[in-house]
Structure formats: C-alpha cells, structure tokens
C-alpha cells in the first residue's frame, strides 16, 4: 500500500500514499509520512502503486 521514492535523497520521503496520477500515468501525486505532498515521476516509485482516488474538495484542493 505504501510507496517509497527511489530517486529522493531526502530521507523523510518514505511510506507515501499514492493519491492520483496525471500525464498519462507518468506522474503520481504522493502524500509522504512527513506531511509533504508532491508530484513525482511514477518510474521513481518503489512498491505497489494503488491509487487512493481523487480526493478533491469543493475548492479543487487535494484533501488527504
């Protein structure tokens, strides 16, 4: 369920949740355990990528 970053040198980018994808699946929005939320290249993720879905509130902001 959790993904890891193969490319990040920032050690706190671990145990992330994949939320959604864009660019035809080439980029994945990941919420990291430290609270950081970033678009990362899907190919740079390790682990099974199970999307949590489009969690968007009424203002169009991601709310995880």
mmCIF file of the N, C-alpha and C atoms, coordinates in Angstrom:
data_MODEL
# 
_entry.id   MODEL 
# 
loop_
_atom_site.group_PDB 
_atom_site.id 
_atom_site.type_symbol 
_atom_site.label_atom_id 
_atom_site.label_alt_id 
_atom_site.label_comp_id 
_atom_site.label_asym_id 
_atom_site.label_entity_id 
_atom_site.label_seq_id 
_atom_site.pdbx_PDB_ins_code 
_atom_site.Cartn_x 
_atom_site.Cartn_y 
_atom_site.Cartn_z 
_atom_site.occupancy 
_atom_site.B_iso_or_equiv 
_atom_site.pdbx_formal_charge 
_atom_site.auth_seq_id 
_atom_site.auth_comp_id 
_atom_site.auth_asym_id 
_atom_site.auth_atom_id 
_atom_site.pdbx_PDB_model_num 
ATOM 1   N N  . UNK A 1 1  ? 0.819   -1.194 0.000   1.00 0.00 ? 1  UNK A N  1 
ATOM 2   C CA . UNK A 1 1  ? 0.000   0.000  0.000   1.00 0.00 ? 1  UNK A CA 1 
ATOM 3   C C  . UNK A 1 1  ? 0.864   1.260  0.000   1.00 0.00 ? 1  UNK A C  1 
ATOM 4   N N  . UNK A 1 2  ? 1.971   1.253  0.722   1.00 0.00 ? 2  UNK A N  1 
ATOM 5   C CA . UNK A 1 2  ? 2.839   2.421  0.761   1.00 0.00 ? 2  UNK A CA 1 
ATOM 6   C C  . UNK A 1 2  ? 3.858   2.358  -0.366  1.00 0.00 ? 2  UNK A C  1 
ATOM 7   N N  . UNK A 1 3  ? 4.227   3.526  -0.877  1.00 0.00 ? 3  UNK A N  1 
ATOM 8   C CA . UNK A 1 3  ? 5.270   3.611  -1.894  1.00 0.00 ? 3  UNK A CA 1 
ATOM 9   C C  . UNK A 1 3  ? 6.487   4.295  -1.290  1.00 0.00 ? 3  UNK A C  1 
ATOM 10  N N  . UNK A 1 4  ? 7.633   4.033  -1.881  1.00 0.00 ? 4  UNK A N  1 
ATOM 11  C CA . UNK A 1 4  ? 8.894   4.636  -1.476  1.00 0.00 ? 4  UNK A CA 1 
ATOM 12  C C  . UNK A 1 4  ? 9.474   5.356  -2.690  1.00 0.00 ? 4  UNK A C  1 
ATOM 13  N N  . UNK A 1 5  ? 10.232  6.399  -2.469  1.00 0.00 ? 5  UNK A N  1 
ATOM 14  C CA . UNK A 1 5  ? 10.899  7.104  -3.556  1.00 0.00 ? 5  UNK A CA 1 
ATOM 15  C C  . UNK A 1 5  ? 12.276  6.497  -3.791  1.00 0.00 ? 5  UNK A C  1 
ATOM 16  N N  . UNK A 1 6  ? 12.518  6.083  -5.032  1.00 0.00 ? 6  UNK A N  1 
ATOM 17  C CA . UNK A 1 6  ? 13.834  5.560  -5.395  1.00 0.00 ? 6  UNK A CA 1 
ATOM 18  C C  . UNK A 1 6  ? 14.796  6.697  -5.721  1.00 0.00 ? 6  UNK A C  1 
ATOM 19  N N  . UNK A 1 7  ? 14.276  7.873  -6.074  1.00 0.00 ? 7  UNK A N  1 
ATOM 20  C CA . UNK A 1 7  ? 15.104  8.977  -6.549  1.00 0.00 ? 7  UNK A CA 1 
ATOM 21  C C  . UNK A 1 7  ? 15.423  10.016 -5.484  1.00 0.00 ? 7  UNK A C  1 
ATOM 22  N N  . UNK A 1 8  ? 14.573  10.145 -4.475  1.00 0.00 ? 8  UNK A N  1 
ATOM 23  C CA . UNK A 1 8  ? 14.743  11.218 -3.485  1.00 0.00 ? 8  UNK A CA 1 
ATOM 24  C C  . UNK A 1 8  ? 15.952  10.965 -2.588  1.00 0.00 ? 8  UNK A C  1 
ATOM 25  N N  . UNK A 1 9  ? 16.684  12.031 -2.352  1.00 0.00 ? 9  UNK A N  1 
ATOM 26  C CA . UNK A 1 9  ? 17.796  11.953 -1.404  1.00 0.00 ? 9  UNK A CA 1 
ATOM 27  C C  . UNK A 1 9  ? 17.332  12.395 -0.022  1.00 0.00 ? 9  UNK A C  1 
ATOM 28  N N  . UNK A 1 10 ? 16.116  12.912 0.059   1.00 0.00 ? 10 UNK A N  1 
ATOM 29  C CA . UNK A 1 10 ? 15.529  13.376 1.308   1.00 0.00 ? 10 UNK A CA 1 
ATOM 30  C C  . UNK A 1 10 ? 14.962  12.166 2.043   1.00 0.00 ? 10 UNK A C  1 
ATOM 31  N N  . UNK A 1 11 ? 15.571  11.781 3.127   1.00 0.00 ? 11 UNK A N  1 
ATOM 32  C CA . UNK A 1 11 ? 15.228  10.522 3.807   1.00 0.00 ? 11 UNK A CA 1 
ATOM 33  C C  . UNK A 1 11 ? 13.805  10.476 4.352   1.00 0.00 ? 11 UNK A C  1 
ATOM 34  N N  . UNK A 1 12 ? 13.160  11.610 4.479   1.00 0.00 ? 12 UNK A N  1 
ATOM 35  C CA . UNK A 1 12 ? 11.805  11.604 5.031   1.00 0.00 ? 12 UNK A CA 1 
ATOM 36  C C  . UNK A 1 12 ? 10.746  11.297 3.978   1.00 0.00 ? 12 UNK A C  1 
ATOM 37  N N  . UNK A 1 13 ? 11.158  11.083 2.732   1.00 0.00 ? 13 UNK A N  1 
ATOM 38  C CA . UNK A 1 13 ? 10.206  10.690 1.694   1.00 0.00 ? 13 UNK A CA 1 
ATOM 39  C C  . UNK A 1 13 ? 10.123  9.169  1.666   1.00 0.00 ? 13 UNK A C  1 
ATOM 40  N N  . UNK A 1 14 ? 9.430   8.650  2.670   1.00 0.00 ? 14 UNK A N  1 
ATOM 41  C CA . UNK A 1 14 ? 9.192   7.217  2.764   1.00 0.00 ? 14 UNK A CA 1 
ATOM 42  C C  . UNK A 1 14 ? 7.763   7.010  3.223   1.00 0.00 ? 14 UNK A C  1 
ATOM 43  N N  . UNK A 1 15 ? 7.270   5.833  3.016   1.00 0.00 ? 15 UNK A N  1 
ATOM 44  C CA . UNK A 1 15 ? 5.903   5.488  3.396   1.00 0.00 ? 15 UNK A CA 1 
ATOM 45  C C  . UNK A 1 15 ? 4.889   6.499  2.876   1.00 0.00 ? 15 UNK A C  1 
ATOM 46  N N  . UNK A 1 16 ? 4.872   6.663  1.572   1.00 0.00 ? 16 UNK A N  1 
ATOM 47  C CA . UNK A 1 16 ? 3.948   7.589  0.939   1.00 0.00 ? 16 UNK A CA 1 
ATOM 48  C C  . UNK A 1 16 ? 2.702   6.889  0.431   1.00 0.00 ? 16 UNK A C  1 
ATOM 49  N N  . UNK A 1 17 ? 1.621   7.652  0.330   1.00 0.00 ? 17 UNK A N  1 
ATOM 50  C CA . UNK A 1 17 ? 0.378   7.159  -0.247  1.00 0.00 ? 17 UNK A CA 1 
ATOM 51  C C  . UNK A 1 17 ? 0.211   7.767  -1.626  1.00 0.00 ? 17 UNK A C  1 
ATOM 52  N N  . UNK A 1 18 ? 0.011   6.928  -2.624  1.00 0.00 ? 18 UNK A N  1 
ATOM 53  C CA . UNK A 1 18 ? -0.236  7.397  -3.986  1.00 0.00 ? 18 UNK A CA 1 
ATOM 54  C C  . UNK A 1 18 ? -1.699  7.820  -4.078  1.00 0.00 ? 18 UNK A C  1 
ATOM 55  N N  . UNK A 1 19 ? -1.924  9.072  -4.464  1.00 0.00 ? 19 UNK A N  1 
ATOM 56  C CA . UNK A 1 19 ? -3.285  9.606  -4.465  1.00 0.00 ? 19 UNK A CA 1 
ATOM 57  C C  . UNK A 1 19 ? -3.912  9.528  -5.856  1.00 0.00 ? 19 UNK A C  1 
ATOM 58  N N  . UNK A 1 20 ? -3.244  10.109 -6.833  1.00 0.00 ? 20 UNK A N  1 
ATOM 59  C CA . UNK A 1 20 ? -3.768  10.124 -8.197  1.00 0.00 ? 20 UNK A CA 1 
ATOM 60  C C  . UNK A 1 20 ? -2.600  10.279 -9.156  1.00 0.00 ? 20 UNK A C  1 
ATOM 61  N N  . UNK A 1 21 ? -2.896  10.159 -10.449 1.00 0.00 ? 21 UNK A N  1 
ATOM 62  C CA . UNK A 1 21 ? -1.848  10.300 -11.457 1.00 0.00 ? 21 UNK A CA 1 
ATOM 63  C C  . UNK A 1 21 ? -2.275  11.298 -12.514 1.00 0.00 ? 21 UNK A C  1 
ATOM 64  N N  . UNK A 1 22 ? -1.280  11.838 -13.217 1.00 0.00 ? 22 UNK A N  1 
ATOM 65  C CA . UNK A 1 22 ? -1.525  12.747 -14.334 1.00 0.00 ? 22 UNK A CA 1 
ATOM 66  C C  . UNK A 1 22 ? -0.499  12.440 -15.422 1.00 0.00 ? 22 UNK A C  1 
ATOM 67  N N  . UNK A 1 23 ? -0.594  13.133 -16.523 1.00 0.00 ? 23 UNK A N  1 
ATOM 68  C CA . UNK A 1 23 ? 0.340   12.967 -17.638 1.00 0.00 ? 23 UNK A CA 1 
ATOM 69  C C  . UNK A 1 23 ? 0.335   11.519 -18.133 1.00 0.00 ? 23 UNK A C  1 
ATOM 70  N N  . UNK A 1 24 ? -0.839  10.919 -18.212 1.00 0.00 ? 24 UNK A N  1 
ATOM 71  C CA . UNK A 1 24 ? -0.951  9.550  -18.697 1.00 0.00 ? 24 UNK A CA 1 
ATOM 72  C C  . UNK A 1 24 ? -0.302  8.533  -17.784 1.00 0.00 ? 24 UNK A C  1 
ATOM 73  N N  . UNK A 1 25 ? -0.257  8.828  -16.487 1.00 0.00 ? 25 UNK A N  1 
ATOM 74  C CA . UNK A 1 25 ? 0.320   7.916  -15.516 1.00 0.00 ? 25 UNK A CA 1 
ATOM 75  C C  . UNK A 1 25 ? 1.811   8.106  -15.295 1.00 0.00 ? 25 UNK A C  1 
ATOM 76  N N  . UNK A 1 26 ? 2.404   9.098  -15.960 1.00 0.00 ? 26 UNK A N  1 
ATOM 77  C CA . UNK A 1 26 ? 3.848   9.327  -15.809 1.00 0.00 ? 26 UNK A CA 1 
ATOM 78  C C  . UNK A 1 26 ? 4.203   10.020 -14.498 1.00 0.00 ? 26 UNK A C  1 
ATOM 79  N N  . UNK A 1 27 ? 3.252   10.739 -13.907 1.00 0.00 ? 27 UNK A N  1 
ATOM 80  C CA . UNK A 1 27 ? 3.478   11.415 -12.627 1.00 0.00 ? 27 UNK A CA 1 
ATOM 81  C C  . UNK A 1 27 ? 2.407   10.972 -11.637 1.00 0.00 ? 27 UNK A C  1 
ATOM 82  N N  . UNK A 1 28 ? 2.829   10.819 -10.388 1.00 0.00 ? 28 UNK A N  1 
ATOM 83  C CA . UNK A 1 28 ? 1.924   10.382 -9.320  1.00 0.00 ? 28 UNK A CA 1 
ATOM 84  C C  . UNK A 1 28 ? 1.994   11.379 -8.173  1.00 0.00 ? 28 UNK A C  1 
ATOM 85  N N  . UNK A 1 29 ? 0.839   11.780 -7.681  1.00 0.00 ? 29 UNK A N  1 
ATOM 86  C CA . UNK A 1 29 ? 0.777   12.648 -6.509  1.00 0.00 ? 29 UNK A CA 1 
ATOM 87  C C  . UNK A 1 29 ? 0.901   11.767 -5.274  1.00 0.00 ? 29 UNK A C  1 
ATOM 88  N N  . UNK A 1 30 ? 1.941   12.038 -4.453  1.00 0.00 ? 30 UNK A N  1 
ATOM 89  C CA . UNK A 1 30 ? 2.214   11.219 -3.275  1.00 0.00 ? 30 UNK A CA 1 
ATOM 90  C C  . UNK A 1 30 ? 2.165   12.081 -2.016  1.00 0.00 ? 30 UNK A C  1 
ATOM 91  N N  . UNK A 1 31 ? 1.473   11.593 -1.012  1.00 0.00 ? 31 UNK A N  1 
ATOM 92  C CA . UNK A 1 31 ? 1.454   12.203 0.321   1.00 0.00 ? 31 UNK A CA 1 
ATOM 93  C C  . UNK A 1 31 ? 2.429   11.412 1.166   1.00 0.00 ? 31 UNK A C  1 
ATOM 94  N N  . UNK A 1 32 ? 3.531   12.058 1.596   1.00 0.00 ? 32 UNK A N  1 
ATOM 95  C CA . UNK A 1 32 ? 4.562   11.376 2.374   1.00 0.00 ? 32 UNK A CA 1 
ATOM 96  C C  . UNK A 1 32 ? 4.220   11.400 3.858   1.00 0.00 ? 32 UNK A C  1 
ATOM 97  N N  . UNK A 1 33 ? 4.818   10.509 4.604   1.00 0.00 ? 33 UNK A N  1 
ATOM 98  C CA . UNK A 1 33 ? 4.523   10.382 6.031   1.00 0.00 ? 33 UNK A CA 1 
ATOM 99  C C  . UNK A 1 33 ? 4.899   11.627 6.829   1.00 0.00 ? 33 UNK A C  1 
ATOM 100 N N  . UNK A 1 34 ? 5.795   12.470 6.282   1.00 0.00 ? 34 UNK A N  1 
ATOM 101 C CA . UNK A 1 34 ? 6.184   13.698 6.982   1.00 0.00 ? 34 UNK A CA 1 
ATOM 102 C C  . UNK A 1 34 ? 5.237   14.860 6.671   1.00 0.00 ? 34 UNK A C  1 
ATOM 103 N N  . UNK A 1 35 ? 4.188   14.614 5.901   1.00 0.00 ? 35 UNK A N  1 
ATOM 104 C CA . UNK A 1 35 ? 3.211   15.648 5.573   1.00 0.00 ? 35 UNK A CA 1 
ATOM 105 C C  . UNK A 1 35 ? 3.437   16.310 4.236   1.00 0.00 ? 35 UNK A C  1 
ATOM 106 N N  . UNK A 1 36 ? 4.569   16.067 3.615   1.00 0.00 ? 36 UNK A N  1 
ATOM 107 C CA . UNK A 1 36 ? 4.892   16.651 2.315   1.00 0.00 ? 36 UNK A CA 1 
ATOM 108 C C  . UNK A 1 36 ? 4.063   15.971 1.232   1.00 0.00 ? 36 UNK A C  1 
ATOM 109 N N  . UNK A 1 37 ? 3.568   16.742 0.285   1.00 0.00 ? 37 UNK A N  1 
ATOM 110 C CA . UNK A 1 37 ? 2.777   16.223 -0.825  1.00 0.00 ? 37 UNK A CA 1 
ATOM 111 C C  . UNK A 1 37 ? 3.388   16.733 -2.121  1.00 0.00 ? 37 UNK A C  1 
ATOM 112 N N  . UNK A 1 38 ? 3.794   15.813 -2.998  1.00 0.00 ? 38 UNK A N  1 
ATOM 113 C CA . UNK A 1 38 ? 4.487   16.203 -4.227  1.00 0.00 ? 38 UNK A CA 1 
ATOM 114 C C  . UNK A 1 38 ? 4.111   15.299 -5.392  1.00 0.00 ? 38 UNK A C  1 
ATOM 115 N N  . UNK A 1 39 ? 4.238   15.888 -6.598  1.00 0.00 ? 39 UNK A N  1 
ATOM 116 C CA . UNK A 1 39 ? 4.145   15.102 -7.814  1.00 0.00 ? 39 UNK A CA 1 
ATOM 117 C C  . UNK A 1 39 ? 5.524   14.518 -8.067  1.00 0.00 ? 39 UNK A C  1 
ATOM 118 N N  . UNK A 1 40 ? 5.596   13.216 -8.270  1.00 0.00 ? 40 UNK A N  1 
ATOM 119 C CA . UNK A 1 40 ? 6.869   12.542 -8.545  1.00 0.00 ? 40 UNK A CA 1 
ATOM 120 C C  . UNK A 1 40 ? 6.700   11.679 -9.785  1.00 0.00 ? 40 UNK A C  1 
ATOM 121 N N  . UNK A 1 41 ? 7.815   11.417 -10.464 1.00 0.00 ? 41 UNK A N  1 
ATOM 122 C CA . UNK A 1 41 ? 7.772   10.526 -11.616 1.00 0.00 ? 41 UNK A CA 1 
ATOM 123 C C  . UNK A 1 41 ? 7.396   9.129  -11.131 1.00 0.00 ? 41 UNK A C  1 
ATOM 124 N N  . UNK A 1 42 ? 6.423   8.541  -11.770 1.00 0.00 ? 42 UNK A N  1 
ATOM 125 C CA . UNK A 1 42 ? 5.945   7.228  -11.369 1.00 0.00 ? 42 UNK A CA 1 
ATOM 126 C C  . UNK A 1 42 ? 7.067   6.200  -11.428 1.00 0.00 ? 42 UNK A C  1 
ATOM 127 N N  . UNK A 1 43 ? 7.944   6.327  -12.400 1.00 0.00 ? 43 UNK A N  1 
ATOM 128 C CA . UNK A 1 43 ? 9.047   5.368  -12.531 1.00 0.00 ? 43 UNK A CA 1 
ATOM 129 C C  . UNK A 1 43 ? 10.033  5.447  -11.365 1.00 0.00 ? 43 UNK A C  1 
ATOM 130 N N  . UNK A 1 44 ? 9.989   6.534  -10.595 1.00 0.00 ? 44 UNK A N  1 
ATOM 131 C CA . UNK A 1 44 ? 10.879  6.699  -9.448  1.00 0.00 ? 44 UNK A CA 1 
ATOM 132 C C  . UNK A 1 44 ? 10.278  6.174  -8.148  1.00 0.00 ? 44 UNK A C  1 
ATOM 133 N N  . UNK A 1 45 ? 9.134   5.497  -8.238  1.00 0.00 ? 45 UNK A N  1 
ATOM 134 C CA . UNK A 1 45 ? 8.488   4.959  -7.044  1.00 0.00 ? 45 UNK A CA 1 
ATOM 135 C C  . UNK A 1 45 ? 8.718   3.459  -6.941  1.00 0.00 ? 45 UNK A C  1 
ATOM 136 N N  . UNK A 1 46 ? 8.987   3.016  -5.742  1.00 0.00 ? 46 UNK A N  1 
ATOM 137 C CA . UNK A 1 46 ? 9.122   1.588  -5.466  1.00 0.00 ? 46 UNK A CA 1 
ATOM 138 C C  . UNK A 1 46 ? 7.929   1.151  -4.634  1.00 0.00 ? 46 UNK A C  1 
ATOM 139 N N  . UNK A 1 47 ? 7.472   -0.041 -4.876  1.00 0.00 ? 47 UNK A N  1 
ATOM 140 C CA . UNK A 1 47 ? 6.315   -0.546 -4.148  1.00 0.00 ? 47 UNK A CA 1 
ATOM 141 C C  . UNK A 1 47 ? 5.114   -0.619 -5.063  1.00 0.00 ? 47 UNK A C  1 
ATOM 142 N N  . UNK A 1 48 ? 4.106   -1.276 -4.587  1.00 0.00 ? 48 UNK A N  1 
ATOM 143 C CA . UNK A 1 48 ? 2.881   -1.413 -5.355  1.00 0.00 ? 48 UNK A CA 1 
ATOM 144 C C  . UNK A 1 48 ? 2.116   -0.091 -5.339  1.00 0.00 ? 48 UNK A C  1 
ATOM 145 N N  . UNK A 1 49 ? 1.791   0.424  -6.518  1.00 0.00 ? 49 UNK A N  1 
ATOM 146 C CA . UNK A 1 49 ? 1.100   1.709  -6.608  1.00 0.00 ? 49 UNK A CA 1 
ATOM 147 C C  . UNK A 1 49 ? -0.403  1.451  -6.695  1.00 0.00 ? 49 UNK A C  1 
ATOM 148 N N  . UNK A 1 50 ? -1.067  1.659  -5.581  1.00 0.00 ? 50 UNK A N  1 
ATOM 149 C CA . UNK A 1 50 ? -2.519  1.559  -5.501  1.00 0.00 ? 50 UNK A CA 1 
ATOM 150 C C  . UNK A 1 50 ? -3.045  2.956  -5.228  1.00 0.00 ? 50 UNK A C  1 
ATOM 151 N N  . UNK A 1 51 ? -3.713  3.547  -6.200  1.00 0.00 ? 51 UNK A N  1 
ATOM 152 C CA . UNK A 1 51 ? -4.192  4.921  -6.065  1.00 0.00 ? 51 UNK A CA 1 
ATOM 153 C C  . UNK A 1 51 ? -5.328  5.003  -5.056  1.00 0.00 ? 51 UNK A C  1 
ATOM 154 N N  . UNK A 1 52 ? -5.233  6.004  -4.193  1.00 0.00 ? 52 UNK A N  1 
ATOM 155 C CA . UNK A 1 52 ? -6.253  6.218  -3.175  1.00 0.00 ? 52 UNK A CA 1 
ATOM 156 C C  . UNK A 1 52 ? -7.484  6.896  -3.770  1.00 0.00 ? 52 UNK A C  1 
ATOM 157 N N  . UNK A 1 53 ? -7.383  7.421  -4.972  1.00 0.00 ? 53 UNK A N  1 
ATOM 158 C CA . UNK A 1 53 ? -8.502  8.074  -5.636  1.00 0.00 ? 53 UNK A CA 1 
ATOM 159 C C  . UNK A 1 53 ? -8.324  9.572  -5.662  1.00 0.00 ? 53 UNK A C  1 
ATOM 160 N N  . UNK A 1 54 ? -9.182  10.215 -6.384  1.00 0.00 ? 54 UNK A N  1 
ATOM 161 C CA . UNK A 1 54 ? -9.145  11.666 -6.483  1.00 0.00 ? 54 UNK A CA 1 
ATOM 162 C C  . UNK A 1 54 ? -9.838  12.268 -5.271  1.00 0.00 ? 54 UNK A C  1 
ATOM 163 N N  . UNK A 1 55 ? -9.050  12.626 -4.291  1.00 0.00 ? 55 UNK A N  1 
ATOM 164 C CA . UNK A 1 55 ? -9.578  13.199 -3.061  1.00 0.00 ? 55 UNK A CA 1 
ATOM 165 C C  . UNK A 1 55 ? -9.524  14.718 -3.167  1.00 0.00 ? 55 UNK A C  1 
ATOM 166 N N  . UNK A 1 56 ? -10.530 15.279 -3.812  1.00 0.00 ? 56 UNK A N  1 
ATOM 167 C CA . UNK A 1 56 ? -10.556 16.716 -4.067  1.00 0.00 ? 56 UNK A CA 1 
ATOM 168 C C  . UNK A 1 56 ? -11.765 17.307 -3.374  1.00 0.00 ? 56 UNK A C  1 
ATOM 169 N N  . UNK A 1 57 ? -11.541 18.422 -2.671  1.00 0.00 ? 57 UNK A N  1 
ATOM 170 C CA . UNK A 1 57 ? -12.666 19.069 -2.005  1.00 0.00 ? 57 UNK A CA 1 
ATOM 171 C C  . UNK A 1 57 ? -13.372 20.007 -2.978  1.00 0.00 ? 57 UNK A C  1 
ATOM 172 N N  . UNK A 1 58 ? -14.400 20.693 -2.508  1.00 0.00 ? 58 UNK A N  1 
ATOM 173 C CA . UNK A 1 58 ? -15.206 21.549 -3.375  1.00 0.00 ? 58 UNK A CA 1 
ATOM 174 C C  . UNK A 1 58 ? -14.435 22.733 -3.959  1.00 0.00 ? 58 UNK A C  1 
ATOM 175 N N  . UNK A 1 59 ? -13.290 23.082 -3.391  1.00 0.00 ? 59 UNK A N  1 
ATOM 176 C CA . UNK A 1 59 ? -12.486 24.175 -3.927  1.00 0.00 ? 59 UNK A CA 1 
ATOM 177 C C  . UNK A 1 59 ? -11.429 23.673 -4.910  1.00 0.00 ? 59 UNK A C  1 
ATOM 178 N N  . UNK A 1 60 ? -11.424 22.375 -5.176  1.00 0.00 ? 60 UNK A N  1 
ATOM 179 C CA . UNK A 1 60 ? -10.481 21.813 -6.117  1.00 0.00 ? 60 UNK A CA 1 
ATOM 180 C C  . UNK A 1 60 ? -9.123  21.527 -5.511  1.00 0.00 ? 60 UNK A C  1 
ATOM 181 N N  . UNK A 1 61 ? -9.034  21.527 -4.179  1.00 0.00 ? 61 UNK A N  1 
ATOM 182 C CA . UNK A 1 61 ? -7.775  21.266 -3.498  1.00 0.00 ? 61 UNK A CA 1 
ATOM 183 C C  . UNK A 1 61 ? -7.740  19.828 -3.028  1.00 0.00 ? 61 UNK A C  1 
ATOM 184 N N  . UNK A 1 62 ? -6.563  19.235 -3.083  1.00 0.00 ? 62 UNK A N  1 
ATOM 185 C CA . UNK A 1 62 ? -6.423  17.862 -2.596  1.00 0.00 ? 62 UNK A CA 1 
ATOM 186 C C  . UNK A 1 62 ? -6.492  17.867 -1.072  1.00 0.00 ? 62 UNK A C  1 
ATOM 187 N N  . UNK A 1 63 ? -7.295  16.988 -0.550  1.00 0.00 ? 63 UNK A N  1 
ATOM 188 C CA . UNK A 1 63 ? -7.500  16.906 0.890   1.00 0.00 ? 63 UNK A CA 1 
ATOM 189 C C  . UNK A 1 63 ? -7.311  15.463 1.329   1.00 0.00 ? 63 UNK A C  1 
ATOM 190 N N  . UNK A 1 64 ? -6.147  15.161 1.865   1.00 0.00 ? 64 UNK A N  1 
ATOM 191 C CA . UNK A 1 64 ? -5.848  13.791 2.263   1.00 0.00 ? 64 UNK A CA 1 
ATOM 192 C C  . UNK A 1 64 ? -5.907  13.676 3.760   1.00 0.00 ? 64 UNK A C  1 
# 
